[in-house]
Amino acid sequence: MKGTNRKMTQGSLMRLEELRSGFRGTDQYIDFLAKEETIRRILEMKEEKDVLILGHNYMEPLIYQISGEGERGDSLALSKYAAKARNPIILFDGVRFMAETAKILNPEKKVLIADLEAGCSLADPFGAKDVLEYRARYPEAPVVTYINSYAEVKAESDYCCTSANALDVVKHAASESGSERVVFLPDSFMGENLQKELVKEGSNIDLIYPGKKDNKFGSCIVHEKISAVDIRVIRRQFNLPKGGNDTAVLVHWECKPEVLDVADMYGSTSEMIRYVSSHPELKRVYLGTECEMSANLANEFPQVEFIRSCMVHCPHMRKITLDKILYSLENEVYEVNVPEQIRVKALGAIERMIAI
């Protein structure tokens, strides 16, 4: 390393040392040592080309940690970081719809993704024509579209939302439009969960989502695999009683309604992180979401044992690798572009979300 370190700036060298120190003693340390040269080159490229590398919570730890604080998080946090970006290049360590959102917010910047085929089981089957069908069926209802969708879908929507702010956006959309009916697309489980939450709050909003009054259906291939039976087995196996003083089961909004019913807390990935952070008494936690999030939080909260019984990985997220990231940075390839007419319309939906 001595010879190669001469090429590194002080900043990137310090970051490499921080990563080495952070991974030492963890399950990922051997992987770090094996891939250290690639990580070093990525950090060099990041600084040399002034690149903002945004890292989603579902990235594997070696990739996630390349992004510093203020550069990683869930979809809402990353949308906000992208909106404030000053860097000429943004590289998104996530899936394609996320990179599209960064491009919508930063049309003058070059937005890269390490693999253009990194799609989404929710976004891929759902197009602009589907939004227009719902608009025709419910002309009085505002359309709120989950951020897990492509630019053409956002462009036909009134509001965008993430799992962190969906409830607020839905209520705001109903209030602004004066309609008691709101269309929510494309996640069926999340739509059902939001409707239950609205009823619990005493709201009279009628949320229309795929599968409620038609034969359509949309779901995340990761979260739909998690079952209430799984949660009960994990509770027994790892002594995680519901309502325990120092244990918790946290699950995502995109899980089935019966999964939320048996959890201690449900919400977005950022809300899960805040829950762990705000409950210092926690000793054991199970996360009902993409497995890499447990690995990332285990590094951030070493005092908590995160139950590693998870075998659910997003195949799209896993297309993003360190080698692909380096190749994209070195050659400035795999650029994400959005046609201007679509970008401008989609921007309105995203800006209305961020304003809320």
PLY file of the C-alpha trace (Angstrom):
ply
format ascii 1.0
element vertex 356
property float x
property float y
property float z
element edge 355
property int vertex1
property int vertex2
end_header
0.00 0.00 0.00
2.87 2.43 0.56
3.50 2.98 -3.12
-0.15 3.43 -4.00
-0.89 5.71 -1.06
1.33 8.43 -2.60
-1.32 8.91 -5.28
-4.08 9.44 -2.74
-5.06 12.83 -1.40
-5.04 13.33 2.33
-8.84 13.23 2.39
-9.25 9.94 0.55
-6.40 8.36 2.51
-8.04 9.36 5.79
-11.35 7.91 4.58
-9.68 4.63 3.66
-8.14 4.43 7.14
-11.54 5.19 8.70
-13.08 2.33 6.74
-10.30 -0.06 7.70
-10.71 0.87 11.36
-14.51 0.61 11.16
-14.51 -2.84 9.58
-11.77 -4.27 11.81
-13.33 -6.81 14.14
-16.51 -7.15 12.05
-17.72 -9.92 9.73
-16.78 -7.76 6.72
-13.10 -7.17 7.61
-11.74 -10.03 5.49
-13.84 -8.81 2.55
-12.49 -5.31 3.09
-8.89 -6.54 2.97
-9.61 -8.54 -0.20
-11.20 -5.51 -1.92
-9.11 -2.75 -0.41
-7.40 -1.83 -3.68
-10.74 -1.40 -5.45
-12.09 0.68 -2.57
-8.93 2.81 -2.65
-9.39 3.50 -6.39
-13.08 4.39 -5.87
-12.15 6.89 -3.16
-9.50 8.37 -5.45
-12.00 8.74 -8.28
-14.60 10.20 -5.93
-12.26 12.98 -4.84
-10.50 13.51 -8.17
-13.77 13.96 -10.10
-15.74 15.56 -7.24
-18.41 12.85 -7.23
-21.28 12.61 -4.77
-21.79 8.88 -4.11
-25.24 8.27 -2.64
-25.63 4.94 -0.82
-28.96 3.27 -0.05
-29.51 1.35 3.21
-29.88 -1.91 1.26
-26.37 -1.84 -0.18
-23.85 -4.31 1.24
-21.68 -2.75 3.99
-18.52 -2.29 1.89
-20.52 -0.28 -0.66
-22.74 1.50 1.87
-19.79 2.78 3.90
-18.08 4.33 0.86
-20.73 7.03 1.19
-20.10 9.23 4.19
-22.67 10.61 6.61
-25.02 12.91 4.77
-24.62 10.73 1.68
-26.48 7.55 2.68
-29.92 6.58 3.91
-33.39 5.70 2.63
-35.11 7.00 -0.50
-36.39 10.20 1.12
-33.03 11.11 2.64
-31.21 10.43 -0.62
-33.75 12.51 -2.57
-33.02 15.43 -0.25
-29.25 14.95 -0.55
-29.57 14.84 -4.33
-31.65 18.03 -4.35
-28.86 19.88 -2.49
-25.97 18.42 -4.51
-23.25 20.77 -5.73
-21.04 18.08 -7.27
-20.89 17.87 -11.08
-21.31 14.07 -10.96
-23.65 11.95 -8.84
-23.22 8.19 -8.63
-26.17 6.34 -7.14
-25.52 3.12 -5.26
-29.07 1.85 -5.41
-31.50 0.92 -8.18
-32.41 2.75 -11.35
-35.55 4.57 -10.22
-33.47 6.17 -7.43
-30.87 7.39 -9.92
-33.69 8.75 -12.08
-34.94 10.76 -9.10
-31.47 12.26 -8.69
-31.44 13.19 -12.40
-34.92 14.74 -12.19
-33.66 16.97 -9.38
-30.31 17.70 -11.06
-30.79 17.93 -14.85
-27.49 19.74 -15.37
-25.44 17.09 -13.57
-24.16 13.76 -14.82
-25.91 10.96 -12.92
-24.37 7.49 -13.02
-25.40 4.07 -11.78
-23.09 1.07 -11.68
-25.60 -1.18 -13.49
-28.42 0.11 -15.68
-30.20 -3.24 -15.27
-30.67 -2.69 -11.52
-34.47 -2.54 -11.63
-37.27 -3.05 -9.09
-40.05 -5.62 -8.79
-42.49 -2.81 -7.94
-41.40 -0.34 -10.60
-40.70 -2.63 -13.55
-44.27 -3.84 -14.30
-45.96 -0.47 -13.70
-46.06 2.23 -16.41
-47.61 5.61 -17.18
-50.60 3.92 -18.85
-51.48 2.29 -15.54
-51.62 5.70 -13.83
-53.83 7.05 -16.62
-56.20 4.09 -16.21
-56.66 4.93 -12.52
-57.13 8.61 -13.36
-59.87 7.72 -15.83
-61.58 5.49 -13.26
-61.28 7.98 -10.37
-61.10 11.44 -12.00
-61.80 13.29 -8.74
-59.00 11.58 -6.80
-55.42 12.90 -6.55
-52.74 10.32 -7.40
-49.94 9.62 -4.92
-47.18 7.45 -6.34
-44.59 5.64 -4.24
-41.03 6.63 -5.07
-40.40 3.02 -6.17
-41.52 3.93 -9.68
-39.97 5.28 -12.87
-39.98 8.87 -14.08
-42.82 8.35 -16.58
-45.06 7.19 -13.72
-44.10 10.09 -11.46
-44.81 12.44 -14.37
-48.45 11.36 -14.49
-48.89 11.64 -10.71
-49.86 14.55 -8.48
-47.53 13.61 -5.64
-44.59 11.32 -5.06
-43.97 9.79 -1.62
-41.60 7.49 0.23
-42.35 5.02 3.00
-41.16 7.66 5.48
-43.75 10.27 4.49
-46.52 8.34 2.67
-49.15 8.85 5.37
-48.53 12.61 5.52
-48.55 12.94 1.74
-51.82 11.00 1.38
-53.54 13.16 4.02
-52.16 16.34 2.46
-53.33 15.27 -1.02
-56.85 14.63 0.27
-56.96 17.95 2.11
-55.63 19.99 -0.82
-57.97 18.38 -3.36
-61.04 18.31 -1.14
-61.51 14.67 -2.13
-62.16 11.86 0.32
-60.65 9.44 -2.16
-56.91 9.18 -2.97
-55.24 6.82 -5.44
-52.04 5.23 -4.09
-49.74 3.35 -6.49
-48.20 0.80 -7.04
-47.62 -1.17 -3.78
-50.71 -3.18 -2.77
-49.50 -4.23 0.69
-48.36 -0.72 1.55
-51.67 0.67 0.31
-53.58 -1.73 2.55
-51.36 -0.90 5.51
-51.81 2.84 4.97
-55.58 2.42 4.74
-55.60 0.56 8.08
-53.53 3.35 9.62
-55.94 5.99 8.31
-58.90 4.13 9.77
-57.06 3.81 13.08
-56.58 7.59 13.09
-60.29 8.13 12.44
-59.74 9.43 8.90
-62.49 8.99 6.30
-60.03 8.87 3.37
-60.81 6.03 0.96
-57.42 4.91 -0.35
-57.54 3.22 -3.76
-54.60 0.90 -4.42
-53.91 -2.02 -6.81
-55.95 -5.02 -5.75
-58.54 -3.16 -3.68
-61.17 -2.77 -6.40
-59.49 -4.47 -9.35
-57.34 -7.49 -10.17
-54.04 -5.62 -10.32
-51.31 -6.21 -7.75
-47.94 -4.72 -6.88
-45.41 -5.81 -4.26
-41.74 -5.87 -3.35
-40.24 -9.32 -3.90
-38.19 -8.89 -0.72
-40.88 -7.80 1.71
-43.60 -10.10 0.41
-41.44 -13.09 1.43
-41.59 -12.15 5.10
-44.55 -13.84 6.83
-46.24 -13.57 10.22
-45.27 -17.22 10.80
-41.62 -16.28 10.20
-41.87 -13.53 12.81
-43.46 -15.83 15.39
-40.77 -18.49 14.85
-38.00 -15.89 15.15
-39.55 -14.53 18.35
-39.52 -18.00 19.94
-36.11 -19.01 18.61
-34.29 -15.84 19.68
-36.36 -14.89 22.75
-37.87 -11.73 21.31
-41.18 -11.38 23.20
-43.60 -8.82 21.84
-43.34 -5.66 23.91
-40.06 -6.82 25.47
-38.07 -4.23 27.39
-34.77 -4.78 25.59
-35.81 -6.53 22.37
-37.76 -5.49 19.28
-39.05 -6.74 15.94
-39.17 -3.94 13.38
-40.74 -4.39 9.94
-41.23 -2.32 6.80
-44.45 -0.72 5.50
-44.14 -2.91 2.37
-44.69 -6.14 4.34
-48.06 -7.92 4.48
-50.59 -6.41 6.92
-50.49 -9.50 9.15
-46.71 -9.03 9.49
-47.19 -5.48 10.75
-49.74 -6.81 13.27
-47.15 -9.06 14.97
-44.30 -6.52 14.96
-43.29 -4.15 17.75
-42.85 -1.29 15.29
-43.37 -0.74 11.58
-42.20 2.06 9.33
-39.62 3.14 6.78
-35.96 2.17 6.96
-35.08 5.61 8.39
-37.80 5.20 11.03
-36.36 1.80 11.98
-32.94 3.37 12.42
-34.38 6.18 14.55
-36.20 3.61 16.68
-32.96 1.74 17.42
-31.10 4.99 18.06
-33.77 6.31 20.43
-34.02 3.07 22.46
-30.56 2.62 24.03
-31.92 -0.21 26.19
-32.22 -2.51 23.16
-30.02 -5.61 23.21
-31.53 -7.76 20.43
-33.37 -6.64 17.30
-34.82 -8.35 14.25
-35.40 -6.28 11.10
-38.09 -7.44 8.69
-36.57 -5.91 5.57
-33.64 -6.38 3.15
-30.89 -8.32 4.94
-28.05 -5.90 4.22
-29.71 -3.29 6.42
-29.11 -5.52 9.45
-25.45 -5.82 8.48
-25.13 -2.04 8.12
-26.85 -1.30 11.43
-24.75 -3.93 13.21
-21.72 -1.79 12.35
-23.42 1.43 13.48
-24.86 -0.01 16.72
-22.31 -2.59 17.94
-24.03 -2.80 21.35
-27.13 -4.33 19.71
-27.32 -7.92 18.49
-29.12 -7.90 15.15
-30.64 -11.32 14.53
-29.03 -12.75 11.38
-31.70 -15.25 10.36
-32.50 -13.21 7.29
-32.12 -14.85 3.89
-34.00 -12.17 1.91
-31.89 -10.16 -0.51
-32.98 -7.86 -3.31
-31.53 -9.29 -6.55
-31.62 -5.84 -8.14
-29.67 -4.14 -5.34
-27.10 -6.93 -5.47
-26.29 -6.07 -9.09
-24.37 -3.08 -7.73
-20.79 -4.20 -7.00
-17.52 -2.46 -6.12
-15.97 -3.44 -9.46
-18.92 -2.01 -11.39
-18.81 1.20 -9.32
-15.13 1.67 -10.11
-15.65 1.00 -13.83
-18.51 3.50 -13.97
-16.46 6.17 -12.19
-13.30 5.66 -14.22
-15.10 5.73 -17.56
-18.12 7.88 -16.61
-20.45 5.33 -18.17
-23.92 3.96 -17.35
-25.40 7.44 -17.33
-29.05 7.85 -16.35
-31.07 10.31 -18.44
-34.71 11.40 -18.35
-36.44 13.09 -21.33
-36.97 16.76 -20.46
-40.75 16.75 -20.91
-41.09 13.80 -18.52
-38.49 15.22 -16.14
-40.32 18.53 -15.71
-43.66 16.84 -14.99
-42.07 14.33 -12.58
-40.22 17.15 -10.84
-43.54 18.69 -9.82
-44.64 15.50 -8.03
-41.28 15.18 -6.25
-41.13 18.85 -5.24
-44.64 18.66 -3.82
-43.46 15.68 -1.73
-40.34 17.46 -0.49
-42.37 20.58 0.36
-44.67 18.49 2.58
0 1
1 2
2 3
3 4
4 5
5 6
6 7
7 8
8 9
9 10
10 11
11 12
12 13
13 14
14 15
15 16
16 17
17 18
18 19
19 20
20 21
21 22
22 23
23 24
24 25
25 26
26 27
27 28
28 29
29 30
30 31
31 32
32 33
33 34
34 35
35 36
36 37
37 38
38 39
39 40
40 41
41 42
42 43
43 44
44 45
45 46
46 47
47 48
48 49
49 50
50 51
51 52
52 53
53 54
54 55
55 56
56 57
57 58
58 59
59 60
60 61
61 62
62 63
63 64
64 65
65 66
66 67
67 68
68 69
69 70
70 71
71 72
72 73
73 74
74 75
75 76
76 77
77 78
78 79
79 80
80 81
81 82
82 83
83 84
84 85
85 86
86 87
87 88
88 89
89 90
90 91
91 92
92 93
93 94
94 95
95 96
96 97
97 98
98 99
99 100
100 101
101 102
102 103
103 104
104 105
105 106
106 107
107 108
108 109
109 110
110 111
111 112
112 113
113 114
114 115
115 116
116 117
117 118
118 119
119 120
120 121
121 122
122 123
123 124
124 125
125 126
126 127
127 128
128 129
129 130
130 131
131 132
132 133
133 134
134 135
135 136
136 137
137 138
138 139
139 140
140 141
141 142
142 143
143 144
144 145
145 146
146 147
147 148
148 149
149 150
150 151
151 152
152 153
153 154
154 155
155 156
156 157
157 158
158 159
159 160
160 161
161 162
162 163
163 164
164 165
165 166
166 167
167 168
168 169
169 170
170 171
171 172
172 173
173 174
174 175
175 176
176 177
177 178
178 179
179 180
180 181
181 182
182 183
183 184
184 185
185 186
186 187
187 188
188 189
189 190
190 191
191 192
192 193
193 194
194 195
195 196
196 197
197 198
198 199
199 200
200 201
201 202
202 203
203 204
204 205
205 206
206 207
207 208
208 209
209 210
210 211
211 212
212 213
213 214
214 215
215 216
216 217
217 218
218 219
219 220
220 221
221 222
222 223
223 224
224 225
225 226
226 227
227 228
228 229
229 230
230 231
231 232
232 233
233 234
234 235
235 236
236 237
237 238
238 239
239 240
240 241
241 242
242 243
243 244
244 245
245 246
246 247
247 248
248 249
249 250
250 251
251 252
252 253
253 254
254 255
255 256
256 257
257 258
258 259
259 260
260 261
261 262
262 263
263 264
264 265
265 266
266 267
267 268
268 269
269 270
270 271
271 272
272 273
273 274
274 275
275 276
276 277
277 278
278 279
279 280
280 281
281 282
282 283
283 284
284 285
285 286
286 287
287 288
288 289
289 290
290 291
291 292
292 293
293 294
294 295
295 296
296 297
297 298
298 299
299 300
300 301
301 302
302 303
303 304
304 305
305 306
306 307
307 308
308 309
309 310
310 311
311 312
312 313
313 314
314 315
315 316
316 317
317 318
318 319
319 320
320 321
321 322
322 323
323 324
324 325
325 326
326 327
327 328
328 329
329 330
330 331
331 332
332 333
333 334
334 335
335 336
336 337
337 338
338 339
339 340
340 341
341 342
342 343
343 344
344 345
345 346
346 347
347 348
348 349
349 350
350 351
351 352
352 353
353 354
354 355
